[in-house]
Structure formats: structure tokens, C-alpha cells
């Protein structure tokens, strides 16, 4: 039975992947959404650094440098990920596909274990319920977020542990499984803790024949309550090795911002949610926002109704189960509860991530109904009532889906409401749902030929679950496995030419925005995590754990950052190349792909102390760069503004407006073409910046030639390139815009090449020369200070964990510059590391330790020791002594 519980969902998933031609059954791969943009690069970085013995808890492949712990705990810590070490780097998408398949099979296995031991029942019918959970709507919609699947694997074991606490007062299984849930994924582990409290309360009152006062219930179940509290605290204590450093790390992200709207008791959906019990009602095209994915098979939906109709189940039990389902439903329905369940933040895409808890409870309730043998215990009117209830609820759901989302979007227009409106299922799916409901009703109420009945029910639910999984993939831009192998090897070969590595001692960064790996992706690929994928020190990153301080600092200097989870290498100038120690710029499309930059001055260099006083401002990138040049002692007009000779605006023709048809363009309304005629005032690379973000960059023309960026940045602010130009040259810059009046504030500048190279060379003369024994988390080197330059600037974000010594004496790190964000909240941040130095030669050591890791490890070790002691003393030795005493008493 357990083998079947594992193999049935595994085979169904394999069949669907085979039909989709997804690796290992075809050339398609899961290179889309979070799998392609995050999991593949992150897991490849883990595989590469571990196999080469270069793994560290700080990485320069994460933006401009960040702690690895939050990233690891959110994306990596799962025993299934060990599978990646059996595949070469170029075949990592195949490894991830196998991880998904095996995890889905394991969900079925653990659900079967729970049902078998929690209800002390066996039989082949149990496989119907285990398979329903393993391929429920949550799995169908989010299977490519592979770390979330671990929480579904452990949930049935956690629930079984709660049953054991209530029935036999043994907390060992609950504590161990909850600890492993949190360690596997602390985000959904947090949700599991909330669920455990709700489910435990339900179990303590489940079988009480009559309502009992709280005080009496507390007294009756105090031994179980004590075990639950102690077991939960121990699980939390043993998880501290993850929770403390991760918590401190997540406080550095942009997710700590508070928004009052997230805590209002507003509804998130209406009765149209009932349509989600039907097959094929949601797919990938609506993954950013849609109704809760409630699908679990028509049989489970019908049995859920049977539970409340069956005469074999007492009214008091029905009432308690109903309140449990209502409580779980409210966590989906009301904004304030939904926010609490999502770790005090509303999800940015992939909504209602806690829906699988409702599905679990619904399937458990359905299994209870199945155990009452409804074919024998229900009369015909009750059977008809169950059918009518099911048909009525489905009809209400599909009918409501035709008008309620439209009304909601019209009354309260918003981005989410527009997405929700477009995510509603087609009405014709109602007939399919009603047909399956009628067919399942006929089968479960048949009393004869039971083995054949179970076989037919199994066939129907397998087809439903497999079909729902297949339909849920509609809109997925599958990548190419063969192209991934080809271009991964090509990009790796180019990087090997410069011995690029984020772990080498003479650290420098690489700008490889023009890599070829994007050709393996069918959908948009913005190269954010290329540094992780190819293990080099870069400038970009994309994850839910992105350090907000370093992101804001880069964004204030003009780098493209559409939100708090993304920072791109797009938006550089030669000054930022120097500040971020960019030594090479690579372009795989060029005949000579490697360009060594003369703006490189080392990982660090001595600067005037007044650089530490520079306060960057949000939305003023070029002004910020001018302040930095002044603080560094650059010559006047190193950053020379162009002379605006003329500005013309006219309404865009259809052909001109078509230039701005980039995917996901945020600009709406009439379109205009705005043209600037400029005189260049310095020889060098010319840049522009739009403080009001009025430029639709995909339409950009310079002297009539296309100049759109590699990554679509429409609707945002960043420093964009206009090409290399000479002093005195007259050029035209043209773009489409929906707000031409805002264009008069646009800035156009040139960085004087000769003057800036001279500045970079003077900085390089006093660079931070690293010793060969330096590593990632321990940097040792020498720098010469002068009376004019008494501060060592190091191109590493000034974040918690770094400590410095100069000539053997500890010194306090001084932030070199400060950054500012206005959106989403006004806040100041530290800049890069600045180390005060003396005149003459200085031996500087920078050391990094992960904040909270040591304390967390000690607490976890202490918790594990207490747990093992209590497990042996309380759950093994004491029962042995009790049984021995009982035997002696029997003999006497």
C-alpha cells in the first residue's frame, strides 16, 4: 500500500511530463518562473561551490555581496536537493525535474502513513486519498516552487504526531517532524506551526460527546497540552540554527516594511471560489493572482459534503469540524488573517500559499466520511441531498465567477483585481464538473462489486488529478534542455578565459549581462542570477532574500531595480564600475567577448574621508554620481552635462507607437514621440536619466538607430546608455512617452573619458592589495594612506557581520556613503565598507561571521540534547519500566 501511495502520483506526474515533453521525457525543461530564474542558478551555485570545496556563508555572487544563510534556508535545505550532485551542471534542469517527481510521490507516501496510523484503517481505498493530496490544486499550481513541496511532505507526519500527543501523550514524532519542516523551509514551516495549534485544539475536543467548559477541557487534556507546549518549544529551539541567522538576515531585506492595508478585515474573494472545486479552473497564466487552488478531485469534494449529511456522524462532531474548516477558510478569505499566515506580508504573486492546509483538512474529513460506508448507512433522500448540495455549490461558484470579479474590478480597480478578473474559469467547465460529480455519486453509493468500484474511482480521480496538472501548465514558457546544455558550456568557457570566480583571493567583479544562457529560455530572462549560475562575482541578484541596503545603494547610483526582490547589472557608468570593482565586461555576441576596463582600481582603495559623508538621494542618480566625483577629487566637468538645443513633441503615429509594444509595458493612454537635440560637451560614454520615469525605453532611438536596453525597464528609473560620442557632436535622442510634459526634467551627461581614467589611475595607486591567503570571508591586505586619503573604501556592502582591524588593532567600520529610498517607504541605509587608516602603510584585515549563527547553533544543539534525553527517558525507558512492572504484577 505504501509503495502504491508513492508510485501512483509519481507515475501520474511522469505521464503528464511525458505528454508535455518535459525532461527527462523530452527536450522541454522547467526553465520558467522561479524554477528558471531562481532555483536553477541557486542550486547550480551550491553544486559548484561544494564540489570544488569553495563554499562559504557569504557570497559575492549575490548582488554586490551578501550572507548566504537566508538564501539557503529559503531555497536549498532539502534532502532531495542532494540529487543535483549526481548530475553535471549543464543537466541541472533534468535533476530538478526528477526532484519534483520524487517529491510529489513522497507527498502521497506520507499522506498514506498518516491515514493508516491516525485512523488505524487500511485497504486499497486509502490510496484514493493519499493521491488526492499529493496532486491537489496547490501542487498543480506551484510544483515548480520546489522547496514548498517539502512542507506538504512533512505536514501529514506533523499531524500524525499531534494525534499521538492527544492519544498517548508522546511528543517525539511531532517535535521531530515540526523541526524538520522548519529546517526544510522556515517560511511554510511558520505556517505549519499555526496549523498545528489549530489542529491540536480541534483534536482535544473532537470526541467529547457534549460541549465542555474551557476549564474542564483544560484539566482533562492537561497532559496532552503540556506535551504539545513542550514539544513545540523544543522544535523551535532545535530550529534556532536556521531561525536566528535567517531572521536577522531577513530583517535586512525590503520585506520588513509595514503597510496598513494588509491588516484590514477586507474580503479577498467571494462565492466564485467554489468553482475552484472543479477540475481545470486555474492555470499558469494566472499564477500572479487567482482564487485559492482548492481542487482535490471530485470524489473528495463529494465526500466532504457527505460528512455533513451522513447520519453516522454525530452533530457535535460535524459542528466542530465545520468550525475548523471555517477557521482555516477565514485565513484565506480575510486580508488580515491571510497576512498573518504569510509571515505578516502579502505575497507578491503566487497568492494563498496556505491553501494546502485547507485541502489537507478537507481530505481528512472526506476520509472520515468514507469510513462510515455511506453506501450502506445513508438512505436515498440523504444521497440525493449530498448530490444536490454538491451540484448547487459548484453552480453557485461558476455562476458567481461570471459577474462578481467584474463587479469587484469595476468598484475597486487595482492590479490584483484585474488579474483576478482574468483568472476566472470558463463557464462550460461547470458541465464537466457536474458530470464528474454525478459519476462519482453513482459509484460511491453502489454497494456491490466493491473492488471494481474502488478501481473505477481510482481511475477517475487519477485522470482528474493528472488532467488538472496538465491544464495548470497552460501558459508555461518551457525552456529547452538541449539549448541550456549548449549555452551553459559556451558561457562557462568565456568566463574561464578570465578565471572568473566569486571565491578567488584577488577579487574583482564581472559584468556579463550579455550572456547566451538566455537563449535557452522561451519566456523573458533577465540574467539576474547569472553570477550564481556561473559562480562569478557580479552585480545582480533576484530572490526573496535580497539585501535591501545594497539594492538601494545600487539603485541610487542608477542601476535598474523594478522591486525589492531584483537588482540588475543594467545601468552602469564608468564611475560605478570603479566603485563596484568591475574589472571585465563580457559580451558573448562580440568577436572578442572580453573587455578589460581601465576604470578598474581594485577591490578597495584609499579615498578622502569626506566620501563617508556623502548622502545619496533616491531618484537623483546622476546628481549622486556628481557628489561622489567631487568627494573623490575629480577634475571639474568630469561629468559634463549635454546642451539641450531643441525639444520637439508630437502625437505618435501607429507605426511610432508600435515601437513601445514591449511585453508587460506599464504605460497606458495616448502616446507621444519626444525628441531631444543635444550637443555633447565631453568625449566619452553618454548617459541619460529620467527622474520622472517618463521614457518608454523599448522605443529609444539615438540618431535614428534603436538603443533599447537588453532588459525591459519601461516604467522605472535607471541610467541608460546613449553610446560613445565626441565633444561638440550633435545628436538626437527620441523615445515614445505617455507623459511628454515630464520629459523636460530628463538629464543627459557624458563622462569625460580622459579625465575619468586619470582619476581611476590615481585611486589605483593606493589600492587595497590583497594577500594570496585572503578568501571570501577573511580579507587581508595592505594599503597606503596619505594626509588627503585617510579612509579605505572597500567594495563590499557595510552590513552586519563584518569586522575590521588595522595594524592588528580593531577599528570601527565607517560607512562610505549612505543610500536613501523613497519607495515604498522613506528610509536611509548604510553604503559600502569604509575603514579608517593611518598615513603610511596599513595592514587591514576584514573578517565576516554570519550574525546569529553561533548562538543559533548552540541553542539548537542544546535543544537536540534535551530532546534526545527526554525521548529516551520519557518515551522509551519509562514505557519499558511500566511494562516490566505490569508483567511482574501479573506473575504475582
N, C-alpha and C positions, 0 to 999 in steps of 0.2 A: 504493500500500500504506500509506504514512504517513497519507494522507488518510482511508483506511478505518479505520486504527487510532485516529484521533481521533474520527471521526464515529460509529462503531458504538456505543461506550459512551455517547457524548453522546446519540444517538438513544434508546438503551435507557432512560437516565435521564429524558429528556423524556417518553417514553411512560409511565413509572411516575409521574412528576409529574402528567401529564395525567390518569391514572387516579385519582390522589389529589386532583385538582382544586387542586393547589398552584400559586400564582402562578409564572410568568406564564400558566399554563393554567387558572386558576380563582381563586376567592376565598380559598382557604386560603393561609396563609403559614407560614414556618418559625419562628413565634414561640413556641418552646418550648425548654426546657433551656438550654444555653449559648448557642444562637443568639439566642433571645429575650431572655434575661436579661443577656447579656454582649456578644456580637458586634454586635447591632443598636445598642445605646446607644454602644458604644465607637467603632464606625465612623461613626455619625452625629456624634459629637463631633469626630472627625477631619475629616469633611467640612465641618462648620460652621466650625470654627476656622481651617482652611486657606483656605476660600473667603472668609472675612471678614478674613483677614490677621491673626488674633489667636492663632495657635498658639504655645504655649510649652512648654518641657520640664518645667514644674511646673504643676500644676493644682489649683485649689480646688474643682473638680467631683469630685475623688477623695477621698471621706471629708471630713476637715477640711483636706485639702491634702497632696499627695504628688508625688513625682517621676513623670513620665510615661514615662521610659525603660523600666523593666521591663514596664509595660503595653503599650507599643508593640511591644517586641521579642517579647512572648509572643502578642499578639493581632492585630497590624496589619501588620507589614512583609511584604507580599506584593505583587508587581506586579499581581496580579489585583484587588486592592482599589482600584486606580485606577478601576475601573468605577463605584464609588459616586459619583464626581464627575459622571457623566452622568445621574444620577437626582436628582429633588428629594427633600428629606428625608422627606416623607410616603410615598414609594415605595421606601424603603430595603430593606424585605424582598424586593421584587422583584429589586433589584440583587444581594442576597445569594444568592437562588435561582439567578440566572444565573452568579454566581461559582462556586457548587457544580457546576453543569452543565459549565461550561468546564474546571474543574479535573479533573473525572473524565475528560473527553475527553482532556485533556493527559497524564494518567497513562498512558492507552493509547498515546499517541503516543511518549512517552519510552521506554516498555517495548518498543515495536516497534523504535525506534532501537537500543536495547541489543541485542536479539536479532539484529537484522540485522548489526550490526557486530562483536559479540562472537563470533558463530559463523559469520560470513561466509556465511550462507544466506539465501535469500529465498523468496518463494512466499506464496500466499494463506493457507496453513495457519498462518503466523506470527500472523495476526490472532486466532486462537483463544486464543493465549497472552497476547497484549497485552490483549485484552478481559477475560480471566480475572483479570489483576492489577488492572485499573482498577476492577473491580466485585467485588473479593474481599470476604470477610466483614468485614474491618476497615472498608472503605469503607461497606458496607451499614449497619454498626452506628454509625459515628462520622462520617458525612459532614457532619453539622451542626456539628461542631467544625472549621470550615473551614480554620483555619491548619494543622491536622495533614495535610491533603491535599497541601500543598506538599512535605512530606518524601517522600511517595510519588512525586511528580513527579520529584524530583531523585535518588532512590535509584538508578534504572537508569543514570543518567548517571554517578553516582559509581562504580557497579560497572563500567561501561564504562571509566572512567578507570583503575581498578585492573587491568583486563585489558591496557590499553595500557602500564602500567608494567611488567608482567611480560613482555609480548611484545616491546615496543620500547623500554622504559626512558624513556618520555616521561611526565612527571608533570603536564603542563599541564592536561589535561582533568580529572583527578582533583582537583587543588588548587582549580581554579576552581569546580567543581561542589560540592565539600565546603564551600567558603567560602559559596557561595550558599545551601546547605542550612542552615548555621548562622545566617546572617543572616536567612533566612526564618522559622525557628523554632528558637531555640537549644536548646529542650527536646528535640525529636526529633532535632535536629542532633547533640546529645550522643550519642544512641543510634546515629546513623549512624556516628559516629566509632568506637564499639565494634564495630559490624558490619564496618566497613572493615578493622579489624585482623584479625578472624576470617576474612573473605573473602580477604584478601591472603595470609594464611598458607595457606589452602586452595589458592589459585591457584599458589603457589610449589611445592607438592608434588603438584599434581593429576596431571600426566602422567609422573611418574617411574615407570619400569617396575617397580622394586623398592624396598622401603624403604631409605632412605639415612640414614646417621648425621647428627645435627644439624650437626656441624662442616662436613661436606662439603656439606650443603644450604646452609648459610650462605655458604660460599665460592662455590658455583655461582651463587647468586642475589644476591650482594652488590651488584651494580649496581642491581638492582631494589629491594633492601632500602634502599639508600641513597636512591634516588629516592622511595620511599614515606615514609621518615622525614622527609626534607627537605620533600617536598610537604605532609605532614601538619602539620609545624611552620609552614610558610608559610601554610597555610589557617587555622591557629589565630591566627597573627599578624595576618592580614588581617581576622579577625573580632573583634579586640580592641575596636573601636569599639562593638560590641554587648556583648561578654562582660564587660569590666571594669565599666562602669556598671551593667549588669544584675546582675552578680554581687554588687556592693556593695548594690544595691537589694534583691535577694532575701534578703540576709542580714538585712534589716530586717523581713522577713515572719515569720509563725509557722511557716514550713516548716523552720526551722533546728533544730527540736527533735529530740533523739535518742531512739529507742525500741528497746530491745534486742531485742524480739520480731521486729522487722523483719529481723534479721540471723541468724535461726536457719535451719538446713537442713531446714525442715519442708515437706512437700508441700502444694501448693495445689489439686490436683485428682488424680483417679485415671483408670482406663481409660475412664470415661464421656466423656472428652474426645474420644474417637474418633468419637462421634456428631456432633461439630461438622463433620465432613467431609460430612455430609448437608445437603440444602437445607432452609431454613426452620426451623432448630433454635434460633435466638435472635431475640428482638425487643426493642423499646424498653422494654417493661415490666420487663425485667431489666437495664437499662443500668447500674445501680449496681454490680451484681456478677453475673458469669456466667463460664462457661468461655471459654477463648481462642477467638476467632472464626476458625476455621481454614478455613472454606468458600472454595473457589476453583473450583467446578464439578466434577462427577463425572468428566469427562474428565481433568482434571489429577490428580485423586486416583488414577485408574486408571493413568495413565502414570507416576506416581510409583512405583507398585508394579512396573510393567513394567520400570522402570530396574533394579531389583534382581533381576529374573527373567531379563532378556534375556541371551542368550549372547554378544551382540556387545559387551558392556561388560565389561572386564577386572575380575577380582575385586578387585585392589588399588584400582581406581578406585571400585568400589562401597563398599569399606571406608572410603575417605577421605570420600566423600560422606555415608556413614552417620554418621561421627563429626561431620561439620559439622552435620548436621541434629540429632543428639543434643545437641551443644553449644548450639545455638540453642533446642532444646526445653527444656533444663535452665534456661535463662534465664526460661522461663515457669513451669516446674514447681516449682523450689525457691525459697522465700521470700527467702533471702539473695541469690541471683543476680537475682531479679526486682526486689528493692530497688535493687541496684546499677544495673540497667538503667534504672530510673525515677528517676535522679538522686538516689539514696540516700534516697528516700522512697517509701512505699507509696501508690499512687494512692487518692484519695478519690472513689470512683466511676470508671466507665469503666476497668475493670481490663485488664491485659495489653495495654497500648498498644504494646508492641513486637512483637506477633504478626505484623505485616505483613512483618517481616524473614524469619520462618519461611516465610510464604506465598511471598515472592519466591524464596527458595532452592528451595522445593518446585516452583514453576512452572518455574524454570530447569532443575531436574533432570528434570521432565516433558518439557521441550523437548529435552533431550539424548536421552531415550528415544525421542521421536518421530523424531529424526533417524536412528535405527537402522533405521527401516522395520520395525516389529515384525510387520506383516502378512506380511512375506517372510522374516524372519530367525528367527522363533520357531516351534517345532513345536507341534502340537496340545496335548500334555501341558503345555507351558510356558504356552500361552494359557489353558488351564483352570486352571492353578495361579495365574495372576495374578487370574483371576476369583474363585477360591475365597479367596485372600488378602484381596481387597477386600471380599467378602461377609462373611468372618469378622471382619475388623476392625470393620466397620460394626455387625455383630450384637453383638459384644462391647461396643461403645460404647453402643448403645441399651439393651441388657440391663443393663449396669452403671449406667446413668442411673436405673434404676428402684429401686435399693436402696442404692448406695454413698453418694450425697448424704444420704439419710435416716439412714444409719448414722453418717455424719460429723457431722450436725447433732445427733444424739442423744448421741454421745460427747463432742463438743466444742461445746456450744451457744454461739452468738455471732451477732451481727448479720449478718456476712458469710455465715456458714454457712446461716442462714435464707434469705437472699436467694439463695444458690447453689442450695439445695434447690428453691426455687420457679422457678428459671430453666431447669430441665431440660426437654428436648423431649418431646413426646408419643410413645409407643411406635409408634403407627401410621405415623409418618413413616419408620420403617425400611422398610416395604414400598415406599414411593416411592423411597427411596434405592437399594434393591436392584433395583427395576425400571429405574431410570436407569443403574445400573451394568451390568446385563445388556445394555441397549440400546447403550450406548457400547462395550461389549466386542465386540458383533457388528459394529459399524461400523468400529472401528479395525483389526480383523483381517480385513476384507474387502479383497481385492487388486484387484478390478475397480472400474470406474466411479469413479475417484478424485475427479474434480471434484464429482460428485454426493455422494460420501461426505463430502467436506470441507464442502459446503454443508449437509448434514444435521447434521453435528457442530456447525457454526456455529449453526444454528437451535436445536439442543437446548441448547447452552451459553448462548446468548443468553436463551432462555426461563428457564433455571435461574437465571442471574445476575439477570435482571430480576425474576423471581418472588421470589428471595431478598431483593432490595432492597425489594420491596413488602411482604413479610411482616415484614421488620425494622422497618418503620414502625408496626407494630401497637402501639397504646398511646400514640402521639404525640398530644399535645393541640395540633393545629394551630390557630394563631390566625387572625384574619380580616384580610385585606389591606384591605378597604373600611373596616372599623372603625378600623384603625390610621391610615389617612389622615384619617378624620373626627376622631378624638380627639387625634391629634398636633397638628392645626391648632387644636383647641379649647384644649388645654393651652398651646400656644405663645402664643396670643392673651392668655391670662390672665397669663402671665409677662411678656409685652411691656408690660402695663399698669404694671408696676413697673420696667421696664427692667432685668430680671434678667440678669446676665451674670457669668461667673466671671473675666472679664478686665477689668472696669471699674476705674477708679482708686479710687473711694470704695467699696471692697469691703465687702459685707455678705453674710450667708448667708440662704438661704430654706428654710423647711420646707414642702415640698409633698408630703407623704405621701398626701394625698387628691386625687391627680390622676386623670384619667379614662382615661389610656392603658391601664390595667389591663383595661378592658373589651374591648380588642382581643385579649386572651389568653384562651384557653379554660381552661388549667390555672392553678395558683396563680401569682400575680405579686406580688412583694413590694416593688417600687419601689426596690430598692437602687441601681440605676444610672440613675434618672431624672435626677439632676444632670448626668450625661454626655450623656444623650439630648437634653436641652433646654438644655444649656450654661449652667447656673447654679451658683453656689457653694452646695453643700448640706452634708449631714451623713452621708450614707450611701454605701456602696460594696459591690460584690461582684466579686471577681476573685481569681485565684491569686496576685496580686502585692500584695495588700492590706498596707499598712504595719502591722505588729503593734503598734508603740509607740502610735500614735494610736488604734488599735482598742481596746487595753487601757485607755487613758485614758478613752475614751468609755464603755466598759463599766463601769469602776469608778464612773462617775457615774450609771449606771443605764440606759444605752442598751442596746437589745436586740441581742445578737450571738450567734447559735447556734453559730458555729465561727470558725476563724481566717480564713476567706475572706469573711465577711459582717459588716457593721455597718449597723444601721438607724437612721433618724431617730426611731423609736418609743422612748419612754422619757424624754422631756424634762421638765424643770421650768423655771420662770422663771429660776432661777439658771443652769442650763445654757444657756438662751437667751442670757443675758448673756455667759457665758464663751465661747460659740462665735459671738458677734456675729450672732445671728439677728434680723433686722430685720422680716421678714414671715413670717406663717404663712398658707398658702393652702389653701382647700378649694373645689374646683370644684363641689361639690354645694350650696353655700350660695348664697343670692340675692346676697349681697355676698361674693365669694370671697376678697377681700384683707383681711387683718387686720394692721395695723401695731402692733408690740409696743412697749409702754412700758418694757420691760426692756432694750431695746437701748441700749448705751452706746458703740458704736463698735467698730472692728476691734481697738483696743487702748486701754488707759487706765492711768494711774498707780495703783499699789497699794502697800500696805505690804510691806516686804522680807520679812516673815515668811511671806508666801504661798509663797515659794520653798522653805520648809522643810516644807511640808505633804506628808505621805506618805499617799497614798490606799491603801486596803486592798481586796483582792478580796472580793466578796460582802458588802460593807457600804456600799451606795450612799448611803443616807440619812445614815449616820454621816459619810461622806466629805463630803457637802454641808454638814453642820453644821460640820465643821472648816474648810471654805472660808469659810463665812459668818463664823465667828469671826475668821479671819485677815483678812478684808476689813473688819472693824469693824462688822458688822451689830448692830442692837439685839437685846437678849435676846428669846428666843421668836419670832424672825422665822420660824423653822421650829418650829412648835408641834405637839407630839405629841397625838393624839386620846386621850381617855379611854375605855378599854375597859370598858363597863358589863356586858357579858354575852357569853358564848360558848356556843353550843349545837352539838351534833353528832348526826346521825342517819344511819342507813344509807339510801342513795339509793334512791328508787323507780325503776322502769323509766323513767318519764317524766323524772324529775330526772336520771338518769344519761345520758339521751339528749341533755341539754344539752352534754355533753362528748364528743360524737362527731365532733369536728373531724378532718379528714383528717390523717394522719400523727401522731395523738396517741400519745405515748410511754408514757403511764401504763397499767399493767396491774393486774389484780387487783380486789378489791371496791371499790366506790365509796361515798363518804360525802358528805353535804352539811354544810358547816360555815358557821355564821352568826355574824357579829360585830355586836354592838350598840354603837355608838360615839357619843361626844359630841364635837363639833367644837370646838376651842379657839382657832381663829383664822379670820377671814374671808378666804377666798381659795381657790385651787385645791388640792384634796385629792389626795394620792398615797398609794400603798402599795407595800411591797416585801416579798418573801418570800425571806429568806436561804436557806431550805431548799428553795426551788423546789417547794413542795407545792401551789400553786394551779394548777388547770386553767383558764386564763384564758378559754377559749372558753365556759365556763359561768358567767362572772361576772355577778352581779346587784347593782345598787345601788338600794335601796328598791324591790326587785321588778322593776326595769327592766334590760334587757340592757345590759351595758357591756363586751362582749368587744372586744379590740383589732382594729385593721384587719388586722394581720399575725398569723398563728398563732404564738404564742410558748410554747405548752404545753411544759412540761418544762425551761424555762430561767428565768433571773432577769432581771428588768428592773423599772424603776419604772413602775407602771401608774396611770392616772388614775382617780379616783373622782368627778370633777365639781366644780363650783363650789359651795361651801357657806358658810354664815354661822356666826359664833361662837355657840355654845350649841345649835346644831341637833343633833338626834339622828337618826342614820341607821343603816341595816342594810346590811351587806355580806355577800353569800352566794356560795359557789362550791362546785363539786364537787371532791373530792380523793380520792386513794387512800392518803394518809398524814395523817390528821387530827391525830395527836399532834404532828406537826411544825408545825402551824399556829399554835401558841401563841407562836412566835417571830416571827410576821409583824408588820410595823411600819406604822402609819398616821399620817400627818402632814399638816399644812396649812401652806402658805407664806403668811404674813400679807401680804396684797396691799399695804396701805398702807405697812407698814414696808419691804417689799422695794422698792417703787417709789422710796421716799426714798433707799435705798442705791444703786439704779441711777442715779438722777439725780446723786448726789454723785460717782459714778465717771465719769459722762458729762462732768462739768465739767472733768475732767482727762484727756479722751480724746486719743488719738493722731490729730491732724488731718493727713490725707494731702494732699500737693501734687497738683495735677492731672497732673503729669508722671509720677506713680507708675504702675507696671504690676504684673504678676504676680510677676515675679522681681526687681523693683527697687522697693522701697517707701521713699518719702522723706516725712518729715513732722515736725511739731513736737508736743511735749508738755511740760507744765509739771510740774515735780517740787516736792514740798514736804518738810519735815522728816519728816512722817509717811508720805509715799509716795515712796520712792526707787527704785522698780522699775517699769519699763514692762512691763505684761503685754500680749502680742500674741497674738491668737487664731490662731496658726499652730503646728503641732507642732514641737518643738525637735529637728529631725532633721539629720543631716549635710548640709552644703551651704550652710547659712545663715551669713552673717557680718554683723556689726553695727558701725557707727561712731556715736559720739555727739559732736556738735560737731566733726566732722572727725577724731576720734581713734578708732582701733579699740578695741573693748571685747569682753570675753569674754561670750558669751551665757550667762546663768544660767537653768537650767530652772525654770520656775514650776510647782511641784508635781512629784511623782513618782507613777507608777502602779505597780500590782502585779498580777501574775496568779498564780493557784494552779494552774489547769487550762490546758493539760495539764502544765505544769511551773511551779515556783515561780521567779519572775523579776521583777526591778524594771526599770522603764522611765522615761525622761525624760517630762516633761509638755509644757507649751507654752513658747513663747519668752518669756524674761524678760530685759530689757535694763536694767542698772544705769544710773540717770540722776542728775543733779545737782539741787540745789534751784534753782528758776528755770526759764527756758526752755531746752529741749534740742532740737537738730536731730538727728533719728535717721534713719539710712539702713540698711535691711536689704536685702542682696543675696543672691541664690541662684545657685549654679552646680552643675550636676549632678556629683556626685563620680565621678571616674574617667573622665569623658567626654573631657577634653582629652588625657590620657595615652593612652586607648584610640584616639582619632583619630590621634594621632601614630604610634603603633605600627602601626595599620592602613595609614596612608599609606606608612610605611617598608616594610612587608611587601609592599604593592602594587608599589612601585618595584622591590624586589628581584625579585619575581615576573615583572614585565614585562621586566626586563633579562635574567633567565635564560631566559625564554621566547623572546626574540628571539635571544639569543646561543647558547643550547643547543639549542633545538628548531626554529629557522628557519635561522639563518645557518650553523651547523655542518653540518646535512644538505646545504645548498646547496653549501658548500665541498667536502664529501665527494663529492657527485655530479659537481661540476666536475672534481675530481681524477680521478675514475673515467673520465670522458669523455676527459680528456687522456691517461690511461694507455691507454685503448682505441685512440685515434688513433695513439699512438706504437707 
